[in-house]
Amino acid sequence: MLRSMYAGISGMKAFQTKLDVVGNNIANVNTSGFKKGRATFQDMMSQSVSGASAPTDIRGGVNPAQVGTGSQLGSIDNVHTQGNRQTTERPLDLQLEGDGMFVFATGENIDGGDTEQMDISYSRAGNLYLDDGGYIVNANGEYLLGQNGTDPDGNPLAGNSRIRIPDTAQSFSIQGNGIVNYIENGETEEAGQISLAKFSNPGGLNKVGSNMFQNSVNAGRMEEDDGTFLYAPETEGTASIVSGALEMSNVDLSEEFTEMITAQRGFQANTRIITTSDEILQELVNLKR
């Protein structure tokens, strides 16, 4: 009798976690670049009442008899499907159409420096800005990494670098392949090319808040033989960049409300198991009066 009570408790805990995941998805329904979560369950260890037996010449085989002991949380998956496009017409709002992530960095020697010495993070949120120095940054002040950028004096930089648009530029544009152009004195100049990172298992990335992800040992970051993981857009299967638009959350409200009802009813059913088990235990106690 106690097995059913503990099974009900385990089910309540699992559905509580599922409801937490659903609540977080709904809270981020309008968060740019957000990737929804999904909770899955597994059954717990089963207690064997009797084992299986093989068939003989005079009797057939018998299946094992086992009693389950409840459910447990199996995984909380990050679902990296494409979010809907929201057109903004703002040139520094960028959407990724396809696989890949923007790469952001903080630290010293970002221009041409060793990426292992930087604090690297990744995001699908493309709401970007220009700081006081003309560098492209995100809302947290982290620099957008690219290639073939220029220093404040206009000299070209080799390797990974920040992307800087001079104060004297009259206008700028960002192409689908990530190349950032600006117009100065009637001439078109190139400020650099935005780089992307690609992962074979983006669900393995760690969420760190503020629309950012960090690499993990199971994310499968694609790298070249020399350790370079920065790819130009529209190459090696990476995404194309759409300027003037944002990728919104991939949360489907109708799906989340359905999952919320499922979690609520599942929780209620497990509480009924506990209540029924308690009533039967009470009857056993009342046998002797």
N, C-alpha and C positions, 0 to 999 in steps of 0.2 A: 504493500500500500504506500509505503514511503517513497518508492521509486517513482510513482506517478506524480507525487507532490514535487519531488526534486526535478522531474522532467518539466513540469509546468513552470518552475522557477527559472530553469535554463531558457525556456522559450520566451518568458517575459523579458529576460536580460537581452536576448538576441533581438527581439522586436523593439526594445528601447533604443538599441544602437541603430537599427534601421531607421527609426523615426528621427534620430539625430542627423543621420545622413540626408534624409529627405528634407528636413528643416533647413539644413545648410544649403542644399540645392535651391530651394525656394527663395531663401534670403539673397542668393546671388543670381536671380533670374535676369537682372539687368546689369550684371558686371561684365565689362569688356574682357574677352579672352578667357572667361571662366570655363572650366571643364568639370562637368557634373561627376558626382560619386555614385557608386552603386554597392549596396551591401548584399553579400551572398552568405548562405547558411550551410552548415554541414551537420550531419548527425554525430552524436557522441558515441563513446564506446558502448557496445551492446553486451549484455550479460547472457552467457550461454546457459540455458536450462539443460539441454542435452546436445551432444554432438551429432554429426552426420555419421551414417553407417553405409558401407558398400553393399551392393546386392550380392546375394549368394545363390547357390543352386536351388534353394527351396524358398527363398524370401527376397523381395525386392529391396532396394536401397531406401534409406530414411533420411530426410532432410534435417539440418540442424534446427533446433528451437532456441531462439534468442529473443531477449526483451531489451529494447532500446532504453537508454537512460536520458534522452533529451536531445537538444540541439545546441549548436555553438556557432559563433561567428566564423565564417570561412575566410572571407576577404572583404576589403573595401576597395573597389576598383576605381581608378580614374579613367573616365571614358573620354577619349580624345577624338571625338567626331567633330566635323566642321560646323561652326556656328553660323548663324544667319548674318548677312551683310546689312550694315546700317550706313547709308550714305550721309556724309557730313559736308562734303565739298571743302573741307579743311586740308591743305596740302600735307600737313604733318600728322594727319590721321591715316595710319597704314593698316591694311588688312592683308593677311596671308591667305592666298587661295591655293591650298594644297598642304603638303607636309613640310615640317620645319618649324623653327622658333627663332625669334629675335634673340640676339645675344647682347647682354649688358654687363658692364664691368666697372668696378671701382678699385682704387689702389694706385700705387706709384708705377711710373714707366708703362703706362697703357699703350702709348704710341710706339709700336715696334718692340715692346717688351715681351717677356716670357709670360704666357697666359697662365702658367702654373703658379705664378706669384700674384695673380689678380684674384679678386673675389668675383667669380663668374656666376651669373644667373640667367635664366631663360624665361621668355614670356610670349604669349600669343596676343597680348594687349598692345595695340599699336598707337595709343594716344601719346604722341611725343611732343616735345617742346624744344625751344632754343634757350640755352642759358646765357648769361651775360657775356661769355666768351664766344658765342656763336656756335657752340657744340650742341649736337642733337642729344637730348637726354629724355628719360621717362619721368613720370610724376614723382619718383623717389630721388631724382638727381643722379641716377646711374647712367653712365655714358653708353650710347649705342655703338657697338663695335662694327667696324667695316674694314675695308682695305683701300689702299691707294689714296689715303687722305693727305691733307696738307697741314703744315704747322702754321702758327699765327703770322709768319712772314710769307706764307704762300709757297713754301718749298715742299716738294713731294716727299711723302713718307713711305718707307718700305714695310711690307708685312702688315700685320693687324694694326689698326689705328682708329682713333675717333674720327668723326666726320664733322667738319667745321664749315659753316657758311659765313663768309665775311660780312661785316656790318655794312660794307659799301655795296653789297649786292642789291640790285633792284627787284629781283624776283628769283624764285628757284622752283624746281620741279623734281619729282622722283619717278623714275621709270619702272616698268614691271620687272626688269632685271636688277633693280636695286641701285642703279647709277643715279647719283644726285648731281644735277646740273644747276648752275646759277648764272644769271646774266649780270655782267659788270662792264660798264662803259660800252654797252652795245655788243659785247662779245660774250659768247657762251663758254663757260668754264666748267670743269668737272671737279666737284668737291670730294669725290670718293664713291665707293660702292658698298652698300649695306651687305653685311654677311649674315648667313643663317646657319644654325646647327640642326642636324637631323638625327633622330633616334629610332632605332629598330623597335624599341619597346617604350614609347612615351608614357605608358601607364606606370612605368617603374620610376618616374621622376618624383622627387619629394616636393610637395607643396610647402612653401615657406611664407605664404601670405603676400598681400599687396600685389596680387596677380602674377607672382613670380614662382618659378620652379628652380630646383637645383638638381644637378646630376647625381645619380646613385650608381652603385655597382651593378644594378640590374637594368639600367635604362638603355644600354646598348648604344652609346653615343658613337656615331660614325666618325672615323678618323682616318687620315692618310698615313702612309708608312712613316712620315716624319713627325707624326703626332698632331698635325694640323686638323682642326675640326670645324674651321670656318669655311663655308661654301657660298659661292655666289648664287643668288636666286635664279631659278629656272635651269639649274645644272644639277646633275647627280640625283635627279628626282625631287629636288627641293621646290618649294612653293614659288608662285609668282606674287609680286607685291602690287596691291591696288591702292593707289593714293587717293585720298578724299573719302575713305570709308573705314569702318571699324568692324571687326569680327565680334559679334555679341556672344553672350552665353549660349551654350548648347543645351540648356535646361528646357524641357518641354513641360509646361505647367499642367497640362491634362494628364500626362504620364505621372508626374510627381503627386498630384492629388489622388490618383488611383492607387499609387504605392502607399500614400498616407492612410487611405481607407483600409488597405490590406494589412498594414502594420497595426492599426487600431483594432481591427477585428481579430487579428491573430493574438494580440495582447489580451483582449477580452476573453478569448477562448481558453488561453492558458490560465487566466485567473479563475475560470470556471473549473478547470481541472483541479486546482488547489482547493477551491471551495468544496467540490464533491469529495475529494480525498479526505478533507477535514470532517465532513459530515459522516463518512463511513467510519472514520476513527472514533468519532463521538459515539456512534452506535456500538462499537466494540467496547468502549469504556462503560456504557450503560448496561451491558449484559449482566454485570454483577451489581445487584442493588439489595 
